[in-house]
Amino acid sequence: MQIHHALTTLAVSQSSGPGPVMRSLIVISVVGAAFLGWFLLRGYRDND
């Protein structure tokens, strides 16, 4: 009976859908894009 209660609690939790997941994906995407841009532009430096 505890499992059913836990599933019911998760089903009616206060989180509004995919909000926290989408927020995390957006933050990770932005950080990844910035890192990728830095990594790619790093090769265009002149080391003279």
C-alpha positions in Angstrom: 0.0 0.0 0.0 3.0 2.3 0.5 3.9 2.1 -3.1 0.5 3.1 -4.2 0.6 6.1 -1.9 4.0 7.1 -3.2 2.8 6.9 -6.8 -0.3 8.9 -6.0 1.8 11.6 -4.3 4.1 11.8 -7.3 1.2 12.0 -9.7 -0.4 15.0 -7.8 2.8 16.7 -6.8 3.1 20.5 -6.9 5.5 20.6 -9.8 3.9 21.9 -12.9 4.7 19.4 -15.7 8.1 19.5 -17.4 9.1 22.9 -15.9 12.2 21.9 -13.9 13.3 19.4 -16.5 13.0 22.0 -19.3 14.8 24.6 -17.2 17.7 22.2 -16.7 17.9 21.3 -20.3 17.9 25.0 -21.4 20.7 25.8 -18.9 22.8 22.8 -20.0 22.2 23.7 -23.6 23.3 27.3 -23.1 26.4 26.3 -21.2 27.2 23.6 -23.8 26.9 26.1 -26.6 29.1 28.6 -24.9 31.7 25.9 -24.3 31.5 24.7 -27.9 31.9 28.2 -29.2 34.9 28.8 -27.0 36.4 25.5 -28.1 35.9 26.2 -31.8 37.0 29.8 -31.7 40.1 28.8 -29.7 41.6 27.3 -32.8 41.5 30.6 -34.7 43.9 32.4 -32.5 47.2 33.4 -33.9 50.1 32.2 -31.7 52.7 34.3 -33.3 
